[in-house]
Amino acid sequence: MYPVTAKARRSVLNEAERLRLLSSTERDFIRLVQEPGFARWLDQIESIGGCAHPIYLSGRTTVVDDATGTLLRHYDTAGEPGGRIPVRCRNRRETRCQPCSYLHAGDTFHLVRSGLLGGKGTPERVQLHPRLFVTLTAPSFGAVHRATESGTYCRARRDGGTCKHGRPVGCGMQHAETDSTVGQPLCQDCYDYVGHALWHASAGRLWNRFCHMVRRHLASAAGVTQTAFKEHLTLSFAKVAEYQKRGAVHFHAVIRLDGPDGPESPPPAWATAQLLEQAVQSAADMVEVHTPYSPATGERDIHWGRQLDVHPIRSDAFTESAVTDSAVAAYVAKYVSKSVGDSGGIDYRITDAESIRLAPVNAHLRALMAVCWRLGGLPELESLNLRSWTHALGYRGHVLTKSRRYSTTYGALRTVRAEHQSGGAGIPDGAVTDSAWRYVGSGHTLAEAEIAAGIAEGLRDARDLCSEARDDGRWESTADAGNP
């Protein structure tokens, strides 16, 4: 055994000191790059676009020709790093996973656009059907600060005017769109937080009732019974929910009239866009639903707000119109990746009242969340499920919903993309697939998260460069030169 020299001892101590000074992420980087399967793991993360929270699976898939018993394909994760493989989390929210939300927004764009222009299983004749872009809003629950243009005021100032709580009923300030004051009540004590929470909990039923009322008004205008309506018309739609600054949801919807067989058949000649617009406006004015009765809240009437926007959707050829097929599809796709977090809220579930007190939100949203939690504890309001959706301010609907026959589905779009990425090597006819998969983990370590974020940023930059090249014509010139 050889004695350890003083120089060697100092070298070991210096190395230990350097490691101690490294951050947790830097130490994890050193561990990660020394793993034998690091290069393969990097390829895997690139293949899923730098997903921020991948799901790791372990298992195998075997494809066998049923007639001959020939093995056509076999894959097993035993040879992968850690014996597992990552798949996308598919989270639609940009705040949680930008790569997956971008992909989901793209699928939404094609889903909505195919219902306007045809394609992806929807006939092109839908371009000739009556189509409207409709925005339905929540009613006012109290005066809030608004973003203003130069030279205008947030709220009309009334000299000496105060509410019953002694606060000014007007605001003589100018607010930019990014001002944190925008959306906040002028007086929290005047704001109807109970009404706001109950409206959110009932918004889904209100939309369903609205669609029923539109059908009723169309049937009445055509002189047919409601039972016979489906023999003449089909009402198709796709809608997206968006949170306003005040924390209230409003809906953007594409509404289309089809014939009795859906998009494959034309609507009757009397079913015009003007008639549909009249039916939408009258239904929005009349429709209402009621909340369950509670001694604490009474029975509330739930209806739409007074602000209603209805626009006919034009063909993409109408460049002078802002409401075209592609513009509407892009608008809906933009908001499908948003959540309450984009309005200052949180996108994780609340488990107790203390979590509300500690939530990183403004006083207005905290008060609304507290009301949702309190009302959710009342037995007579249990059906509204307010406690489970406190983080969403009581709104429990899907961000995007569509009628069954509007257009294609997310599942169909994902299947086509998977086949394209595999080079068309789908499962052949007459083949039997035997698969066994199990969940073994999710998420990244500190260093893995940094690398995945870098991959996602690189892909985003590449998309931006391609978009700029298309806009200024450089994309065509490089393709002509043989460098696509």
C-alpha positions in Angstrom: 0.0 0.0 0.0 1.4 3.3 -1.1 1.2 6.4 1.2 -1.0 9.3 0.0 1.1 12.3 -0.8 0.2 15.7 0.5 -0.2 16.9 -3.1 -2.7 14.1 -3.9 -4.6 14.8 -0.7 -4.9 18.5 -1.7 -6.1 17.6 -5.2 -8.9 15.4 -3.7 -9.9 18.2 -1.3 -9.9 20.7 -4.1 -12.1 18.5 -6.3 -14.5 18.0 -3.4 -14.6 21.7 -2.8 -15.4 22.4 -6.4 -18.2 19.8 -6.4 -19.6 21.4 -3.2 -19.7 24.8 -4.9 -21.7 23.5 -7.9 -25.4 24.0 -7.9 -27.9 21.1 -7.7 -28.6 21.5 -11.5 -24.9 21.5 -12.4 -24.3 18.3 -10.3 -27.2 16.7 -12.1 -25.7 17.7 -15.4 -22.5 15.9 -14.5 -24.4 12.8 -13.5 -26.6 12.8 -16.6 -23.9 13.1 -19.3 -22.0 10.3 -17.6 -24.9 7.9 -18.0 -24.2 5.3 -20.7 -27.6 5.9 -22.4 -27.4 9.7 -22.4 -27.2 10.0 -26.3 -30.2 7.7 -26.7 -32.2 9.6 -24.0 -31.4 12.9 -25.9 -32.8 11.4 -29.1 -35.9 10.4 -27.2 -36.5 13.9 -25.8 -36.0 15.4 -29.2 -38.5 13.0 -30.7 -41.2 14.3 -28.3 -40.3 17.9 -29.0 -38.8 18.7 -25.6 -42.0 17.9 -23.6 -41.8 19.6 -20.2 -43.4 16.7 -18.3 -43.1 13.4 -20.2 -44.7 10.2 -19.1 -42.4 7.2 -18.9 -43.6 3.8 -19.9 -42.1 0.4 -19.8 -43.3 -2.6 -21.8 -43.3 -4.2 -25.2 -45.3 -4.4 -28.4 -45.4 -7.5 -30.8 -47.1 -7.6 -34.2 -47.7 -11.0 -35.7 -49.2 -12.0 -39.0 -52.4 -13.9 -38.0 -52.4 -16.2 -41.0 -48.8 -17.3 -41.0 -47.6 -16.6 -37.5 -44.7 -14.6 -38.9 -43.2 -12.0 -36.6 -43.7 -8.6 -38.3 -42.5 -6.2 -35.6 -41.3 -6.3 -32.1 -40.3 -3.5 -29.7 -39.2 -3.8 -26.1 -38.0 -1.0 -23.8 -35.5 -3.4 -22.2 -32.9 -1.9 -24.4 -33.7 1.7 -23.7 -32.1 3.9 -21.1 -33.5 2.9 -17.7 -35.7 0.3 -19.5 -38.3 2.9 -20.3 -39.4 5.3 -23.0 -40.9 8.8 -22.7 -44.2 9.9 -24.4 -45.7 13.3 -24.5 -47.8 14.6 -21.6 -50.3 16.1 -24.1 -51.1 19.0 -21.7 -53.0 21.7 -23.6 -51.9 24.5 -21.2 -49.0 26.6 -22.4 -48.2 27.4 -18.8 -47.5 23.7 -18.1 -45.9 22.4 -21.3 -45.3 24.7 -24.2 -44.3 22.0 -26.8 -47.5 19.9 -26.2 -49.7 23.0 -26.0 -48.3 24.1 -29.4 -49.2 20.7 -30.9 -52.6 20.7 -29.3 -53.3 24.3 -30.6 -52.3 23.1 -34.1 -54.7 20.1 -33.9 -57.4 22.5 -32.8 -56.7 24.8 -35.7 -57.2 21.9 -38.2 -60.2 20.6 -36.3 -62.0 24.0 -36.4 -60.8 24.8 -39.9 -61.9 21.5 -41.4 -65.4 22.3 -40.1 -65.3 25.5 -42.1 -63.5 24.6 -45.3 -63.9 20.8 -45.4 -61.2 18.2 -45.4 -60.0 15.5 -43.0 -63.3 13.6 -43.5 -65.5 16.7 -43.7 -67.0 17.5 -47.2 -65.9 20.8 -48.8 -69.5 21.7 -49.3 -69.7 23.0 -45.7 -68.2 26.2 -47.1 -71.6 26.9 -48.6 -73.5 26.3 -45.4 -74.6 29.2 -43.1 -71.8 29.8 -40.5 -71.5 32.3 -37.7 -68.8 33.3 -35.3 -70.5 34.1 -32.0 -69.2 35.5 -28.7 -71.3 35.0 -25.6 -70.3 36.7 -22.3 -71.1 36.5 -18.6 -73.2 39.2 -17.1 -71.8 41.9 -14.9 -71.2 41.0 -11.3 -70.0 44.4 -10.3 -68.0 47.3 -11.8 -64.3 46.5 -12.5 -61.4 48.5 -13.7 -60.9 48.4 -17.5 -58.1 48.9 -19.9 -58.4 52.2 -21.6 -57.2 54.0 -24.7 -55.3 57.3 -24.5 -57.4 60.2 -23.5 -60.2 58.0 -21.9 -60.9 57.0 -18.4 -61.4 53.6 -16.8 -64.9 54.5 -15.4 -66.9 57.6 -15.6 -66.1 59.7 -12.5 -69.0 61.0 -10.6 -68.1 64.0 -8.4 -68.4 62.9 -4.8 -70.1 59.7 -5.8 -69.5 56.7 -3.5 -71.1 53.3 -3.1 -72.8 52.2 0.1 -69.4 51.1 1.4 -68.0 54.6 1.0 -65.8 53.8 -2.0 -65.7 55.9 -5.3 -68.1 54.6 -7.9 -65.9 55.9 -10.7 -62.2 55.8 -11.7 -60.5 58.8 -13.3 -57.3 56.8 -14.1 -56.0 55.4 -17.4 -55.0 51.7 -17.4 -52.8 49.9 -19.9 -53.8 46.3 -20.9 -50.9 45.0 -18.7 -51.9 47.0 -15.6 -52.6 44.7 -12.7 -55.6 46.8 -11.7 -57.5 45.8 -14.8 -60.3 43.4 -13.9 -60.2 44.3 -10.2 -63.5 45.4 -8.7 -64.0 49.1 -7.8 -65.5 47.8 -4.5 -65.0 44.2 -3.4 -67.9 44.5 -1.0 -70.3 45.4 -3.8 -69.0 42.6 -6.1 -71.4 39.6 -6.4 -68.9 36.8 -5.8 -71.7 34.3 -5.1 -73.4 35.1 -8.4 -70.0 34.9 -10.2 -69.2 31.4 -8.8 -72.7 30.1 -9.4 -72.7 31.4 -13.0 -69.4 29.6 -13.7 -70.8 26.3 -12.2 -73.9 26.6 -14.4 -72.3 27.8 -17.6 -72.3 24.4 -19.2 -76.0 23.9 -18.7 -76.6 27.4 -20.0 -74.8 26.6 -23.2 -76.7 23.4 -23.7 -80.0 25.2 -23.1 -78.9 27.9 -25.5 -78.3 25.4 -28.3 -81.7 23.8 -27.6 -83.3 27.3 -27.8 -81.6 28.1 -31.1 -83.1 24.9 -32.5 -86.5 25.8 -31.2 -86.4 29.3 -32.8 -85.2 27.9 -36.1 -88.1 25.3 -36.0 -90.6 28.1 -35.2 -89.3 30.3 -38.0 -89.6 27.4 -40.5 -93.0 26.4 -39.3 -92.0 22.9 -38.3 -92.3 21.1 -34.9 -89.3 20.7 -32.7 -89.6 16.9 -33.1 -89.4 17.3 -36.9 -86.5 19.7 -36.7 -83.9 17.0 -37.1 -85.5 15.9 -40.4 -84.7 19.3 -41.9 -81.6 20.7 -40.1 -78.6 19.8 -38.0 -77.0 22.4 -35.7 -73.2 21.9 -35.5 -70.8 23.9 -33.4 -67.3 24.2 -31.9 -66.7 26.5 -29.0 -63.8 27.6 -26.8 -63.9 29.1 -23.3 -61.7 32.1 -22.5 -61.1 33.8 -19.1 -61.4 37.5 -19.0 -59.3 39.7 -16.8 -62.1 39.8 -14.2 -61.9 36.0 -13.9 -65.2 35.4 -15.8 -65.4 33.0 -18.7 -66.9 33.9 -22.1 -67.4 31.6 -25.1 -66.2 32.0 -28.7 -68.3 29.6 -30.9 -68.5 28.6 -34.5 -72.1 27.7 -35.3 -73.0 26.0 -38.6 -76.3 24.8 -40.1 -76.2 21.5 -42.0 -78.9 19.3 -43.6 -80.6 16.4 -41.9 -77.6 14.1 -42.7 -75.0 16.5 -41.2 -72.3 18.1 -43.3 -72.8 15.7 -46.1 -76.2 17.3 -46.9 -77.2 20.9 -47.7 -79.6 22.8 -45.4 -82.9 23.8 -46.8 -83.0 27.1 -48.8 -84.9 28.9 -46.1 -82.1 28.2 -43.5 -80.0 31.3 -44.2 -77.2 32.9 -42.2 -79.6 35.8 -41.5 -82.1 33.4 -40.0 -79.5 31.7 -37.9 -78.3 35.1 -36.7 -81.8 36.0 -35.6 -82.2 32.7 -33.8 -78.9 33.1 -32.0 -79.7 36.6 -30.8 -83.3 35.8 -29.6 -82.1 32.6 -27.9 -79.3 34.5 -26.1 -81.8 37.1 -24.9 -84.3 34.5 -23.6 -82.4 31.5 -22.3 -81.8 31.0 -18.6 -81.2 28.2 -16.2 -81.7 28.1 -12.4 -79.3 27.0 -9.6 -80.4 24.6 -6.9 -82.1 26.4 -4.0 -80.0 27.1 -1.0 -81.0 29.1 2.1 -77.6 30.8 1.8 -77.9 31.9 -1.9 -81.6 31.4 -2.8 -82.3 30.3 -6.3 -80.3 32.2 -8.9 -81.3 32.9 -12.5 -78.4 32.2 -14.8 -78.3 34.0 -18.1 -75.9 35.5 -20.7 -74.5 39.0 -20.4 -75.7 41.8 -22.6 -72.6 41.9 -24.7 -73.2 39.6 -27.7 -71.2 39.6 -30.9 -72.4 37.7 -34.0 -70.4 37.8 -37.3 -70.9 35.8 -40.5 -67.8 33.8 -41.4 -66.4 34.7 -44.8 -64.2 32.7 -47.2 -60.5 33.2 -47.0 -60.7 34.9 -50.3 -62.5 37.9 -48.6 -59.2 39.6 -47.5 -61.1 42.7 -46.4 -62.9 40.8 -43.8 -61.3 40.0 -40.4 -63.7 37.1 -39.8 -62.5 34.5 -42.3 -62.3 30.7 -42.1 -58.6 30.6 -41.3 -58.8 33.7 -39.0 -61.5 32.1 -36.9 -59.7 28.8 -36.7 -56.5 30.5 -35.6 -58.4 32.6 -33.0 -60.0 29.5 -31.4 -56.7 27.6 -31.5 -55.0 30.6 -29.8 -57.2 30.3 -26.7 -57.4 26.5 -26.4 -53.9 26.6 -24.9 -54.8 29.3 -22.3 -56.2 28.7 -18.9 -57.2 30.6 -15.7 -53.5 31.0 -15.1 -53.3 33.4 -18.0 -55.7 35.7 -16.1 -53.7 35.6 -12.9 -55.1 32.4 -11.4 -53.6 29.0 -10.8 -53.8 25.7 -12.8 -53.6 23.2 -10.0 -56.4 21.8 -7.7 -57.1 23.3 -4.3 -57.3 20.8 -1.5 -58.1 23.0 1.6 -59.0 26.5 2.6 -55.4 27.2 3.7 -54.2 26.6 0.1 -56.5 29.5 -1.0 -54.9 31.8 1.5 -51.4 30.9 0.3 -52.2 30.9 -3.5 -50.2 33.4 -5.6 -53.2 35.3 -6.9 -54.6 38.8 -6.4 -57.2 39.7 -3.8 -60.1 39.5 -6.3 -59.4 35.9 -7.4 -58.6 34.8 -3.9 -62.0 36.1 -2.7 -63.7 34.3 -5.6 -61.9 31.0 -4.8 -62.9 31.4 -1.2 -66.6 31.7 -2.1 -66.3 28.7 -4.4 -64.8 26.6 -1.5 -67.5 27.9 1.0 -70.4 27.2 -1.4 -69.0 23.8 -2.3 -69.3 22.7 1.3 -73.1 23.3 1.3 -75.0 20.0 0.9 -77.7 21.5 -1.3 -75.0 22.8 -3.8 -73.0 19.6 -3.8 -74.1 18.8 -7.3 -72.3 21.8 -8.6 -68.9 20.3 -7.5 -67.5 23.7 -6.7 -64.8 22.5 -4.4 -63.2 20.3 -7.1 -63.1 23.3 -9.5 -62.2 26.1 -7.0 -58.9 26.6 -8.8 -60.9 27.2 -12.1 -63.1 29.7 -10.2 -66.0 27.4 -10.3 -66.0 26.8 -14.1 -66.0 23.0 -14.7 -66.5 22.7 -18.4 -64.0 21.7 -21.0 -62.0 24.5 -22.7 -63.1 23.3 -26.2 -66.2 21.3 -27.0 -67.8 20.5 -30.3 -70.9 18.7 -31.6 -70.3 15.2 -32.8 -70.8 16.0 -36.5 -69.0 19.3 -36.7 -65.7 17.9 -38.1 -62.9 15.4 -37.3 -61.6 14.5 -33.8 -58.4 14.9 -31.9 -57.9 11.2 -31.9 -58.1 11.0 -35.7 -55.6 13.8 -36.1 -53.2 12.2 -33.7 -53.5 8.9 -35.6 -52.7 10.5 -38.9 -49.7 12.3 -37.4 -48.3 9.1 -35.9 -48.6 7.3 -39.2 -46.9 10.2 -41.0 -44.0 10.2 -38.4 -43.6 6.4 -38.8 -43.3 6.8 -42.6 -46.7 5.2 -43.2 -45.6 2.0 -41.5 -48.9 1.3 -39.9 -50.2 -2.1 -38.7 -50.9 -4.2 -41.8 -54.2 -5.9 -42.5 -54.5 -9.3 -40.9 -52.0 -8.6 -38.2 -52.5 -9.2 -34.5 -50.9 -6.8 -32.0 -50.0 -7.9 -28.5 -48.9 -5.1 -26.1 -48.2 -4.8 -22.5 -47.3 -1.4 -21.0 -47.1 0.1 -17.6 -46.5 3.5 -16.1 -43.1 3.8 -14.4 -42.6 7.6 -13.8 -43.0 11.1 -15.1 -41.3 14.4 -15.3 -37.6 15.5 -15.5 -34.8 15.9 -13.1 -33.2 19.4 -12.8 -30.7 18.9 -15.6 -33.2 17.0 -17.8 -35.6 19.9 -17.5 -32.9 22.3 -18.7 -32.0 20.2 -21.7 -35.7 19.6 -22.6 -36.4 23.4 -22.4 -33.4 24.0 -24.7 -34.7 21.5 -27.2 -38.1 23.1 -27.1 -36.7 26.6 -27.6 -34.6 25.4 -30.5 -37.6 23.9 -32.3 -39.6 27.1 -31.6 -36.8 29.2 -33.1 -36.7 27.0 -36.1 -40.4 27.4 -36.6 -40.1 31.2 -36.4 -37.4 31.2 -39.0 -39.4 29.1 -41.3 -42.4 31.4 -40.8 -40.3 34.4 -41.6 -38.9 32.8 -44.7 -42.4 32.0 -46.0 -43.6 35.6 -45.3 -40.8 37.2 -47.3 -40.5 34.6 -50.0 -37.1 33.2 -49.1 -38.7 29.8 -48.4 -39.7 29.4 -52.1 -36.3 30.5 -53.4 -34.4 28.0 -51.3 -36.8 25.2 -52.4 -36.2 26.1 -56.0 -32.5 26.0 -55.5 -32.8 22.4 -54.3 -32.4 23.2 -50.5 -35.9 22.9 -49.0 
